[in-house]
Amino acid sequence: VHRTWLPYEAADAMRWGWSQRETPHHAAVRAHDARLSEYEWPEHADPTVAALVAQIRAAFADRPYPGDDELCGDDGGDEPPELALSYRGRDWRTIHPDFLAAHSDGRFFLSDSAYCYYLPAWLIHALHEGAQGPLWGLTGVTEKDGLWAERHDDLGPEESEAVVAWLRHYAVKDHDERGGIQRALEEYWLPRLESD
């Protein structure tokens, strides 16, 4: 599916740069935002995937929104604040898949607390779209690739169990990624569960 990022960039420009006075175009931006913020995923046709989605939803149900001022990562440059503004006020449960596809870089540039808050949306999106989603970050936690370990420090036991279930599902589905997933499970995720 060909997707253009122009509508998202234009909406951000209207919202954050051209919002000094109300114009007819602001109504279009609000309608655009509402469509992207009020999505309900259909139940997946595969019962195994549907059960995994339900597990993810239940595990992250009580995770609080980090706050508008706590979304921005500190990697420098323009991308962290731009992504923070795009994600501001959005509930992970109702983000439209088009928004997630257009703003997938959030996994890299949002703060750790925002990353953990939106992680279930990326997990569910990947299950529905058949994409890798946050796989790279979830496997980049081993001693060899440990750059991502700190991102997950705040996850609770049920949230970590949901991630483990997602990784095991993905390992069955993607033979090319199986080795990296297994290493991440053995060296990070399973020991983490045992220590909780």
Backbone as ProteinMPNN parsed JSONL, in Angstrom:
{"seq_chain_A": "VHRTWLPYEAADAMRWGWSQRETPHHAAVRAHDARLSEYEWPEHADPTVAALVAQIRAAFADRPYPGDDELCGDDGGDEPPELALSYRGRDWRTIHPDFLAAHSDGRFFLSDSAYCYYLPAWLIHALHEGAQGPLWGLTGVTEKDGLWAERHDDLGPEESEAVVAWLRHYAVKDHDERGGIQRALEEYWLPRLESD", "coords_chain_A": {"N_chain_A": [[0.843, -1.173, 0.0], [0.657, 2.127, -0.934], [1.617, 4.89, 0.868], [1.362, 8.289, 1.598], [3.201, 10.732, 3.375], [2.553, 13.341, 3.465], [-0.076, 14.426, 4.261], [0.09, 14.181, 7.068], [2.312, 15.696, 7.749], [1.433, 18.183, 6.85], [-0.777, 18.554, 8.533], [0.52, 18.679, 11.011], [2.006, 21.005, 10.611], [-0.063, 22.886, 10.398], [-1.176, 22.623, 12.922], [0.882, 23.24, 14.773], [2.391, 25.328, 13.75], [0.927, 27.138, 12.212], [-1.221, 28.113, 13.624], [-2.143, 30.484, 14.651], [-4.441, 31.954, 14.215], [-7.863, 31.167, 13.738], [-8.88, 29.334, 10.911], [-10.741, 28.133, 8.028], [-9.384, 25.822, 7.393], [-8.486, 24.713, 9.743], [-10.571, 23.247, 10.792], [-10.525, 21.039, 9.146], [-8.103, 19.937, 9.932], [-8.708, 19.244, 12.585], [-10.667, 17.287, 12.115], [-9.125, 15.421, 10.772], [-7.322, 14.736, 12.849], [-9.138, 13.63, 14.676], [-10.022, 11.366, 13.296], [-7.686, 9.879, 13.3], [-7.337, 9.377, 15.945], [-9.376, 7.949, 17.058], [-9.705, 5.203, 16.599], [-10.753, 1.824, 16.282], [-9.524, -1.306, 16.594], [-10.403, -4.068, 14.55], [-11.528, -7.35, 15.53], [-9.071, -9.811, 15.257], [-8.862, -12.209, 12.612], [-7.563, -14.623, 13.011], [-7.686, -16.796, 15.656], [-5.592, -17.275, 17.492], [-3.929, -15.048, 17.221], [-5.779, -13.088, 17.904], [-6.153, -13.713, 20.608], [-3.598, -13.108, 21.563], [-3.498, -10.349, 21.084], [-5.503, -9.578, 22.881], [-4.215, -10.28, 25.267], [-2.063, -8.473, 25.255], [-3.457, -6.025, 25.38], [-4.709, -6.273, 27.908], [-2.467, -6.471, 29.582], [-1.222, -3.974, 29.369], [-3.145, -2.249, 30.157], [-3.343, -0.586, 32.441], [-1.27, 1.177, 32.241], [-0.067, 4.393, 32.648], [-0.605, 7.451, 30.829], [2.236, 9.276, 29.891], [2.299, 12.045, 30.032], [2.05, 15.254, 28.481], [4.393, 16.759, 28.454], [6.377, 14.933, 28.78], [7.026, 13.357, 26.653], [9.063, 13.695, 24.829], [12.098, 12.504, 23.562], [15.687, 12.426, 24.183], [17.602, 12.515, 22.172], [18.602, 14.5, 20.622], [18.588, 16.877, 17.885], [15.918, 17.533, 15.485], [13.89, 15.613, 15.353], [12.964, 14.244, 17.823], [11.388, 16.311, 19.291], [9.492, 16.925, 17.289], [8.158, 14.479, 16.87], [7.172, 14.092, 19.44], [5.289, 16.158, 19.586], [3.516, 15.26, 17.637], [2.541, 12.884, 18.759], [1.332, 13.8, 21.023], [-1.118, 13.729, 23.519], [-2.417, 11.468, 22.529], [-4.112, 8.396, 22.86], [-2.903, 5.155, 23.372], [-4.569, 3.028, 22.828], [-6.372, 3.702, 20.847], [-5.165, 4.648, 18.551], [-4.916, 5.238, 15.12], [-4.004, 2.89, 12.56], [-2.802, 4.046, 10.297], [-1.641, 6.371, 11.306], [0.28, 5.233, 13.015], [1.913, 3.946, 11.166], [2.87, 6.145, 9.744], [4.275, 7.485, 11.694], [6.232, 5.834, 12.741], [8.842, 6.156, 13.55], [8.74, 7.023, 16.109], [9.413, 5.056, 17.907], [12.121, 5.268, 18.171], [12.704, 7.893, 18.943], [11.03, 8.954, 20.905], [10.617, 9.569, 24.446], [11.731, 7.292, 27.077], [9.598, 6.6, 28.783], [7.406, 7.307, 27.203], [7.847, 5.624, 25.04], [7.4, 3.092, 26.264], [4.713, 3.45, 26.881], [3.458, 3.621, 24.352], [4.213, 1.24, 23.221], [2.419, -1.107, 23.276], [0.585, -0.392, 21.257], [2.191, -0.417, 18.957], [2.905, -3.115, 18.968], [0.426, -4.406, 18.57], [-0.337, -3.268, 16.14], [1.663, -4.347, 14.464], [0.934, -7.054, 14.537], [-1.561, -7.025, 13.249], [-0.925, -5.936, 10.769], [1.014, -7.54, 9.764], [3.677, -6.858, 9.982], [7.113, -6.037, 10.975], [7.255, -4.208, 13.028], [7.996, -3.225, 16.324], [10.14, -4.992, 16.546], [12.976, -4.859, 16.228], [13.85, -3.211, 18.336], [13.029, -4.755, 20.516], [14.603, -6.985, 20.347], [17.079, -5.902, 20.489], [18.402, -5.959, 22.99], [20.251, -7.528, 24.167], [23.404, -8.573, 25.636], [25.267, -8.229, 23.65], [23.939, -6.49, 21.885], [23.002, -4.349, 23.475], [21.783, -1.785, 23.487], [19.082, -1.168, 23.729], [18.091, -2.071, 26.117], [17.658, -0.425, 28.4], [15.389, 0.976, 27.662], [13.273, -0.593, 28.328], [13.136, -0.811, 31.042], [11.092, 0.066, 32.718], [8.912, -1.571, 32.343], [6.333, -3.625, 33.632], [5.743, -6.911, 35.212], [3.509, -8.252, 33.901], [3.355, -6.827, 31.539], [5.878, -7.385, 30.456], [5.585, -10.143, 30.131], [3.654, -10.161, 28.113], [5.147, -9.059, 26.032], [7.052, -11.092, 25.725], [5.361, -13.175, 24.861], [4.548, -12.057, 22.422], [7.028, -11.968, 21.08], [7.632, -14.715, 20.935], [5.546, -15.57, 19.295], [6.235, -14.178, 16.988], [8.689, -15.37, 16.394], [7.955, -17.881, 15.49], [6.675, -17.184, 13.169], [8.534, -15.793, 11.563], [11.247, -17.002, 10.182], [13.779, -15.985, 9.582], [14.316, -14.175, 11.595], [14.372, -15.653, 13.862], [16.665, -16.591, 15.301], [17.802, -14.255, 16.479], [15.643, -13.458, 18.037], [15.396, -15.618, 19.798], [17.834, -15.435, 21.152], [17.517, -12.946, 22.418], [15.342, -13.548, 24.079], [16.452, -15.538, 25.768], [18.66, -14.244, 26.916], [17.744, -11.85, 27.966], [14.813, -11.263, 28.199], [13.504, -13.554, 29.398], [15.116, -14.037, 31.759], [14.522, -11.595, 32.954], [11.814, -11.864, 33.575], [11.982, -13.881, 35.484], [13.227, -12.541, 37.526], [11.393, -10.72, 38.399]], "CA_chain_A": [[0.0, 0.0, 0.0], [1.429, 3.366, -0.991], [1.128, 5.911, 1.793], [2.104, 9.54, 1.58], [3.287, 11.349, 4.699], [2.219, 14.758, 3.335], [-1.185, 14.883, 5.116], [0.515, 14.249, 8.464], [3.191, 16.851, 7.869], [0.611, 19.388, 6.697], [-1.569, 18.716, 9.755], [1.429, 19.15, 12.059], [2.325, 22.41, 10.34], [-1.24, 23.682, 10.748], [-1.413, 22.54, 14.358], [1.93, 23.802, 15.606], [3.043, 26.5, 13.186], [0.014, 28.068, 11.555], [-2.442, 28.09, 14.431], [-2.31, 31.767, 15.329], [-5.848, 32.354, 14.129], [-8.734, 30.117, 13.188], [-9.229, 29.385, 9.49], [-11.524, 26.94, 7.656], [-8.513, 24.652, 7.299], [-8.313, 24.111, 11.065], [-11.622, 22.235, 10.949], [-10.033, 19.833, 8.461], [-7.059, 19.361, 10.783], [-9.371, 18.599, 13.724], [-11.304, 16.068, 11.603], [-8.0, 14.515, 10.504], [-6.86, 14.251, 14.152], [-10.169, 12.771, 15.271], [-9.996, 10.072, 12.584], [-6.474, 9.156, 13.678], [-7.306, 9.181, 17.399], [-10.594, 7.263, 17.504], [-9.751, 3.966, 15.828], [-10.957, 0.583, 17.036], [-9.063, -2.444, 15.808], [-11.34, -5.193, 14.468], [-10.973, -8.592, 16.079], [-8.267, -10.52, 14.253], [-9.506, -13.443, 12.131], [-6.837, -15.755, 13.584], [-7.961, -16.812, 17.102], [-4.343, -17.2, 18.252], [-3.515, -13.645, 17.207], [-6.784, -12.353, 18.683], [-5.85, -13.947, 22.032], [-2.375, -12.366, 21.873], [-3.899, -8.938, 21.151], [-6.216, -9.416, 24.154], [-3.208, -10.326, 26.329], [-1.333, -7.199, 25.224], [-4.374, -4.987, 25.872], [-4.897, -6.436, 29.35], [-1.202, -6.235, 30.279], [-0.873, -2.548, 29.351], [-4.369, -1.471, 30.411], [-3.188, 0.395, 33.518], [-0.089, 2.029, 32.036], [-0.533, 5.785, 32.529], [-0.045, 8.361, 29.824], [3.356, 9.932, 30.581], [2.121, 13.5, 30.118], [2.448, 15.955, 27.257], [5.763, 17.278, 28.547], [7.312, 13.826, 29.023], [7.052, 12.514, 25.455], [10.225, 13.985, 23.991], [13.368, 11.864, 23.864], [16.795, 13.377, 24.299], [18.644, 12.145, 21.222], [19.046, 15.675, 19.89], [18.008, 17.087, 16.566], [14.532, 17.978, 15.383], [12.889, 14.547, 15.345], [12.26, 13.988, 19.091], [10.273, 17.22, 19.584], [8.445, 16.826, 16.269], [7.365, 13.287, 17.161], [6.453, 14.331, 20.689], [4.119, 16.965, 19.265], [2.566, 14.44, 16.881], [1.937, 11.894, 19.647], [0.761, 14.474, 22.193], [-2.523, 13.519, 23.854], [-3.009, 10.29, 21.879], [-4.253, 7.179, 23.66], [-2.357, 4.046, 22.594], [-5.623, 2.067, 22.497], [-7.242, 4.151, 19.759], [-4.401, 5.277, 17.467], [-5.179, 4.657, 13.805], [-2.805, 2.269, 11.978], [-2.133, 4.97, 9.37], [-0.786, 7.237, 12.121], [1.412, 4.434, 13.481], [2.809, 3.736, 10.024], [3.486, 7.425, 9.381], [5.102, 7.979, 12.801], [6.9, 4.676, 13.336], [10.113, 6.577, 14.15], [8.538, 7.287, 17.526], [10.109, 4.03, 18.691], [13.517, 5.663, 18.343], [12.922, 9.266, 19.371], [10.241, 9.33, 22.07], [11.246, 9.267, 25.735], [11.55, 5.901, 27.497], [8.243, 6.415, 29.32], [6.485, 7.357, 26.07], [8.071, 4.375, 24.301], [6.688, 2.017, 26.964], [3.28, 3.702, 26.783], [2.962, 3.33, 23.001], [4.645, -0.09, 22.796], [1.328, -2.02, 22.92], [0.005, -0.002, 19.963], [3.084, -0.919, 17.904], [2.807, -4.581, 18.961], [-0.857, -4.776, 17.96], [-0.253, -2.857, 14.745], [2.475, -5.333, 13.75], [0.157, -8.285, 14.407], [-2.617, -6.833, 12.258], [-0.39, -5.571, 9.463], [2.024, -8.505, 9.336], [4.945, -6.125, 9.89], [8.051, -6.281, 12.07], [6.945, -3.306, 14.13], [9.08, -2.883, 17.254], [10.992, -6.167, 16.744], [14.391, -4.515, 16.357], [14.086, -2.731, 19.689], [12.796, -5.822, 21.491], [15.721, -7.931, 20.283], [18.329, -5.167, 20.704], [18.529, -5.831, 24.439], [21.21, -8.502, 24.676], [24.706, -8.006, 25.996], [25.91, -7.837, 22.393], [23.195, -5.38, 21.278], [22.243, -3.875, 24.626], [21.38, -0.38, 23.438], [17.659, -0.981, 23.988], [17.677, -2.647, 27.391], [17.144, 0.608, 29.308], [14.068, 1.418, 27.219], [12.255, -1.49, 28.873], [13.291, -0.913, 32.494], [9.861, 0.414, 33.434], [7.834, -2.524, 32.084], [5.972, -4.52, 34.725], [5.76, -8.334, 34.879], [2.498, -8.63, 32.907], [3.748, -6.208, 30.275], [7.003, -8.171, 29.942], [5.03, -11.427, 29.666], [3.007, -9.915, 26.827], [6.222, -8.906, 25.055], [7.589, -12.434, 25.492], [4.385, -13.89, 24.031], [4.632, -11.476, 21.078], [8.284, -12.418, 20.48], [7.505, -16.145, 20.607], [4.676, -15.635, 18.12], [6.983, -13.691, 15.838], [9.737, -16.346, 16.088], [7.33, -18.943, 14.688], [6.259, -16.607, 11.899], [9.652, -15.272, 10.776], [12.419, -17.862, 10.382], [15.003, -15.198, 9.497], [14.525, -13.445, 12.853], [14.243, -16.583, 14.985], [17.888, -16.647, 16.106], [17.899, -13.033, 17.283], [14.563, -13.476, 19.027], [15.724, -16.607, 20.819], [18.917, -14.883, 21.967], [16.948, -11.897, 23.269], [14.535, -14.204, 25.107], [17.298, -16.257, 26.716], [19.623, -13.381, 27.603], [17.151, -10.668, 28.582], [13.401, -11.259, 28.558], [13.144, -14.61, 30.355], [15.702, -13.709, 33.067], [13.79, -10.457, 33.51], [10.579, -12.389, 34.179], [12.341, -14.638, 36.672], [13.654, -11.635, 38.603], [10.243, -9.882, 38.832]], "C_chain_A": [[0.891, 1.239, 0.0], [0.799, 4.38, -0.041], [1.982, 7.154, 1.636], [2.078, 10.154, 2.967], [2.835, 12.809, 4.665], [1.031, 15.187, 4.19], [-0.788, 15.039, 6.586], [1.414, 15.458, 8.686], [2.401, 18.149, 7.756], [-0.219, 19.637, 7.957], [-0.693, 19.219, 10.899], [1.769, 20.628, 11.856], [1.156, 23.317, 10.716], [-1.411, 23.756, 12.26], [-0.392, 23.346, 15.149], [2.543, 25.089, 15.044], [2.106, 27.556, 12.649], [-1.297, 28.17, 12.316], [-2.704, 29.409, 15.149], [-3.75, 32.263, 15.281], [-6.619, 31.266, 13.416], [-9.003, 30.377, 11.704], [-10.088, 28.165, 9.183], [-10.676, 25.669, 7.617], [-8.318, 23.962, 8.654], [-9.391, 23.067, 11.351], [-11.196, 20.928, 10.291], [-8.952, 19.148, 9.286], [-7.691, 18.638, 11.971], [-10.055, 17.295, 13.288], [-10.245, 14.995, 11.328], [-7.508, 13.901, 11.825], [-7.867, 13.296, 14.789], [-10.161, 11.398, 14.61], [-8.81, 9.234, 13.044], [-6.424, 8.811, 15.159], [-8.481, 8.382, 17.931], [-10.792, 5.954, 16.762], [-9.985, 2.773, 16.753], [-10.554, -0.583, 16.148], [-10.157, -3.502, 15.725], [-10.705, -6.424, 15.105], [-10.259, -9.34, 14.969], [-8.936, -11.837, 13.89], [-8.853, -14.693, 12.714], [-7.056, -15.754, 15.099], [-6.699, -16.715, 17.963], [-3.855, -15.756, 18.341], [-4.49, -12.808, 18.026], [-6.526, -12.506, 20.181], [-4.594, -13.184, 22.449], [-2.667, -10.871, 21.971], [-4.61, -8.67, 22.482], [-5.23, -9.423, 25.327], [-2.442, -9.006, 26.41], [-2.202, -6.082, 25.8], [-4.532, -5.062, 27.398], [-3.622, -6.066, 30.113], [-0.882, -4.75, 30.403], [-2.048, -1.652, 29.739], [-4.177, -0.357, 31.436], [-1.968, 1.307, 33.35], [-0.544, 3.464, 31.822], [0.134, 6.517, 31.371], [1.056, 9.17, 30.499], [3.2, 11.435, 30.761], [2.684, 14.185, 28.88], [3.902, 16.402, 27.28], [6.803, 16.193, 28.765], [7.429, 12.901, 27.811], [8.362, 12.606, 24.688], [11.458, 13.242, 24.473], [14.483, 12.886, 23.843], [17.937, 13.032, 23.347], [19.15, 13.328, 20.405], [18.381, 15.777, 18.527], [16.544, 17.476, 16.646], [13.51, 16.872, 15.593], [12.227, 14.281, 16.694], [11.141, 14.981, 19.382], [9.152, 17.152, 18.558], [7.545, 15.625, 16.542], [6.571, 13.461, 18.448], [5.191, 15.147, 20.433], [3.07, 16.144, 18.523], [1.832, 13.446, 17.768], [1.164, 12.53, 20.804], [-0.738, 14.205, 22.331], [-3.155, 12.271, 23.269], [-2.986, 9.078, 22.81], [-3.784, 5.991, 22.826], [-3.447, 3.095, 22.109], [-6.375, 2.422, 21.224], [-6.481, 4.851, 18.63], [-4.649, 4.512, 16.17], [-3.896, 4.026, 13.249], [-2.081, 3.17, 10.985], [-1.209, 5.919, 10.122], [0.457, 6.468, 12.562], [2.413, 4.193, 12.362], [3.561, 5.018, 9.684], [4.456, 7.925, 10.44], [5.832, 6.829, 13.504], [8.247, 5.039, 13.963], [9.974, 6.928, 15.626], [9.248, 6.279, 18.406], [11.539, 4.451, 19.012], [13.678, 6.997, 19.069], [12.031, 9.735, 20.52], [11.02, 9.0, 23.342], [10.993, 7.806, 26.098], [10.128, 5.663, 28.01], [7.208, 6.449, 28.204], [6.619, 6.103, 25.218], [7.296, 3.23, 24.957], [5.175, 2.201, 26.868], [2.733, 3.313, 25.414], [3.373, 1.955, 22.477], [3.476, -1.02, 22.467], [0.665, -1.668, 21.591], [0.86, -0.533, 18.825], [3.033, -2.439, 17.819], [1.539, -5.03, 18.235], [-0.866, -4.428, 16.473], [0.522, -3.886, 13.929], [1.709, -6.64, 13.547], [-0.909, -8.169, 13.329], [-2.065, -6.609, 10.854], [0.634, -6.57, 8.946], [3.4, -7.872, 9.178], [5.84, -6.459, 11.069], [7.789, -5.377, 13.261], [8.154, -3.047, 15.011], [10.088, -4.009, 17.464], [12.443, -5.795, 17.009], [14.706, -4.033, 17.768], [13.955, -3.826, 20.729], [13.901, -6.87, 21.474], [17.069, -7.239, 20.5], [18.622, -4.942, 22.169], [19.592, -6.761, 25.018], [22.529, -7.812, 25.003], [25.431, -7.506, 24.759], [25.268, -6.582, 21.818], [22.415, -4.61, 22.337], [21.781, -2.44, 24.629], [19.942, -0.161, 23.897], [17.213, -1.47, 25.359], [17.049, -1.607, 28.319], [15.738, 1.074, 28.927], [12.964, 0.633, 27.92], [12.291, -1.606, 30.385], [11.975, -0.743, 33.245], [8.716, -0.58, 33.213], [7.599, -3.417, 33.296], [5.944, -5.966, 34.274], [4.751, -8.728, 33.805], [2.831, -8.04, 31.537], [4.899, -6.991, 29.638], [6.529, -9.531, 29.436], [4.354, -11.28, 28.313], [4.049, -9.745, 25.723], [6.82, -10.264, 24.717], [6.648, -13.243, 24.597], [4.427, -13.383, 22.591], [5.889, -11.961, 20.364], [8.214, -13.897, 20.089], [6.618, -16.344, 19.379], [5.458, -15.237, 16.87], [8.069, -14.685, 15.426], [9.197, -17.491, 15.242], [7.05, -18.437, 13.278], [7.434, -16.255, 10.994], [10.923, -16.067, 11.077], [13.717, -17.056, 10.384], [15.334, -14.5, 10.811], [14.585, -14.368, 14.071], [15.473, -16.593, 15.891], [18.023, -15.442, 17.021], [16.839, -12.981, 18.365], [14.91, -14.433, 20.157], [16.827, -16.102, 21.741], [18.387, -13.814, 22.929], [16.107, -12.497, 24.391], [15.422, -14.814, 26.188], [18.167, -15.32, 27.544], [18.976, -12.203, 28.336], [15.735, -10.894, 29.088], [13.032, -12.322, 29.587], [13.82, -14.401, 31.714], [14.995, -12.54, 33.748], [12.507, -10.931, 34.199], [10.884, -13.137, 35.467], [12.71, -13.729, 37.837], [12.503, -10.781, 39.131], [9.486, -10.545, 39.974]], "O_chain_A": [[1.776, 1.374, 0.845], [-0.389, 4.686, -0.134], [3.207, 7.061, 1.552], [1.06, 10.106, 3.657], [2.741, 13.45, 5.712], [1.111, 16.246, 4.812], [-1.283, 15.935, 7.27], [1.29, 16.159, 9.691], [2.668, 19.106, 8.483], [-0.355, 20.777, 8.402], [-1.111, 20.083, 11.67], [1.814, 21.401, 12.813], [1.356, 24.39, 11.285], [-1.747, 24.804, 12.811], [-0.751, 24.055, 16.089], [3.151, 25.857, 15.789], [2.445, 28.739, 12.628], [-2.362, 28.3, 11.713], [-3.417, 29.438, 16.152], [-4.216, 32.919, 16.212], [-6.072, 30.538, 12.587], [-9.312, 31.499, 11.303], [-10.157, 27.247, 10.0], [-11.196, 24.567, 7.789], [-8.02, 22.769, 8.707], [-9.143, 22.105, 12.078], [-11.469, 19.845, 10.808], [-8.891, 17.919, 9.337], [-7.26, 17.542, 12.329], [-10.021, 16.306, 14.022], [-10.449, 13.816, 11.617], [-7.303, 12.69, 11.908], [-7.488, 12.278, 15.369], [-10.28, 10.379, 15.292], [-8.919, 8.013, 13.163], [-5.565, 8.039, 15.587], [-8.576, 8.157, 19.138], [-11.903, 5.628, 16.345], [-9.471, 2.731, 17.871], [-11.15, -0.823, 15.098], [-10.783, -3.808, 16.74], [-9.482, -6.518, 15.205], [-10.789, -9.483, 13.867], [-9.51, -12.506, 14.749], [-9.519, -15.713, 12.891], [-6.654, -14.803, 15.769], [-6.735, -16.134, 19.047], [-3.423, -15.299, 19.399], [-4.073, -11.915, 18.764], [-6.663, -11.545, 20.937], [-4.526, -12.669, 23.565], [-2.135, -10.196, 22.853], [-4.352, -7.658, 23.134], [-5.392, -8.655, 26.275], [-2.201, -8.486, 27.499], [-1.735, -5.285, 26.614], [-4.494, -4.042, 28.086], [-3.686, -5.426, 31.163], [-0.338, -4.311, 31.416], [-1.949, -0.428, 29.655], [-4.786, 0.706, 31.312], [-1.674, 2.118, 34.228], [-1.327, 3.731, 30.911], [1.273, 6.236, 30.997], [0.834, 9.705, 31.586], [3.907, 12.034, 31.572], [3.679, 13.739, 28.308], [4.567, 16.421, 26.245], [7.986, 16.494, 28.92], [7.89, 11.768, 27.947], [8.723, 11.675, 23.968], [11.827, 13.332, 25.644], [14.268, 14.057, 23.53], [19.106, 13.233, 23.678], [20.044, 13.162, 19.574], [17.694, 14.856, 18.085], [16.002, 17.715, 17.726], [12.374, 17.153, 15.972], [11.01, 14.101, 16.725], [10.031, 14.553, 19.695], [7.982, 17.305, 18.91], [6.321, 15.729, 16.46], [5.423, 13.024, 18.536], [4.139, 14.857, 21.002], [1.872, 16.311, 18.752], [0.646, 13.186, 17.566], [0.413, 11.839, 21.492], [-1.516, 14.42, 21.402], [-4.341, 12.034, 23.496], [-1.979, 8.783, 23.453], [-4.222, 5.831, 21.687], [-3.274, 2.426, 21.09], [-6.955, 1.544, 20.584], [-7.086, 5.57, 17.834], [-4.593, 3.282, 16.141], [-2.81, 4.572, 13.448], [-0.862, 3.068, 10.844], [-0.122, 6.239, 9.643], [1.567, 6.995, 12.489], [3.623, 4.233, 12.586], [4.751, 4.981, 9.372], [5.362, 8.7, 10.134], [6.023, 6.858, 14.719], [8.743, 4.307, 14.819], [10.975, 7.111, 16.318], [9.645, 6.6, 19.526], [12.1, 4.026, 20.022], [14.686, 7.211, 19.743], [12.258, 10.817, 21.061], [11.981, 8.231, 23.301], [10.139, 7.155, 25.496], [9.522, 4.637, 27.703], [6.231, 5.702, 28.248], [5.621, 5.575, 24.727], [6.606, 2.48, 24.267], [4.435, 1.22, 26.784], [1.651, 2.732, 25.327], [2.929, 1.546, 21.404], [3.537, -1.688, 21.435], [0.225, -2.563, 20.87], [0.332, -1.042, 17.837], [3.109, -3.0, 16.726], [1.58, -5.924, 17.39], [-1.347, -5.207, 15.65], [0.1, -4.26, 12.835], [1.825, -7.266, 12.494], [-1.135, -9.116, 12.575], [-2.664, -7.039, 9.869], [1.078, -6.459, 7.803], [4.195, -8.299, 8.34], [5.405, -7.079, 12.039], [8.079, -5.755, 14.396], [9.222, -2.69, 14.513], [10.821, -3.997, 18.453], [13.074, -6.349, 17.91], [15.73, -4.414, 18.334], [14.686, -3.832, 21.719], [14.116, -7.565, 22.467], [18.088, -7.908, 20.675], [19.045, -3.854, 22.558], [19.808, -6.777, 26.23], [22.738, -6.64, 24.692], [26.123, -6.489, 24.802], [25.969, -5.703, 21.317], [21.26, -4.254, 22.102], [21.418, -1.917, 25.683], [19.611, 0.913, 24.4], [16.05, -1.292, 25.721], [16.026, -1.873, 28.95], [14.98, 1.519, 29.789], [11.851, 1.132, 28.088], [11.559, -2.411, 30.961], [11.776, -1.351, 34.297], [7.66, -0.447, 33.832], [8.547, -3.906, 33.911], [6.103, -6.241, 33.085], [5.099, -9.466, 32.884], [2.613, -8.677, 30.507], [4.899, -7.232, 28.431], [7.023, -10.019, 28.419], [4.462, -12.162, 27.461], [3.858, -10.229, 24.607], [7.07, -10.557, 23.548], [7.1, -13.921, 23.675], [4.352, -14.172, 21.649], [5.839, -12.322, 19.188], [8.69, -14.279, 19.019], [6.905, -17.186, 18.528], [5.352, -15.883, 15.826], [8.346, -14.832, 14.235], [9.899, -18.012, 14.376], [7.177, -19.185, 12.308], [7.337, -16.404, 9.776], [11.587, -15.84, 12.088], [14.655, -17.399, 11.104], [16.504, -14.26, 11.108], [14.823, -13.907, 15.188], [15.341, -16.602, 17.115], [18.324, -15.589, 18.206], [17.097, -12.519, 19.476], [14.742, -14.105, 21.332], [16.775, -16.305, 22.953], [18.76, -13.781, 24.102], [16.147, -12.016, 25.524], [15.174, -14.63, 27.38], [18.392, -15.562, 28.73], [19.589, -11.621, 29.231], [15.474, -10.735, 30.281], [12.322, -12.027, 30.548], [13.163, -14.571, 32.741], [14.883, -12.502, 34.973], [12.162, -10.451, 35.278], [10.13, -13.041, 36.436], [12.531, -14.097, 38.998], [12.623, -10.179, 40.198], [8.5, -9.993, 40.463]]}, "name": "protein", "num_of_chains": 1, "seq": "VHRTWLPYEAADAMRWGWSQRETPHHAAVRAHDARLSEYEWPEHADPTVAALVAQIRAAFADRPYPGDDELCGDDGGDEPPELALSYRGRDWRTIHPDFLAAHSDGRFFLSDSAYCYYLPAWLIHALHEGAQGPLWGLTGVTEKDGLWAERHDDLGPEESEAVVAWLRHYAVKDHDERGGIQRALEEYWLPRLESD"}
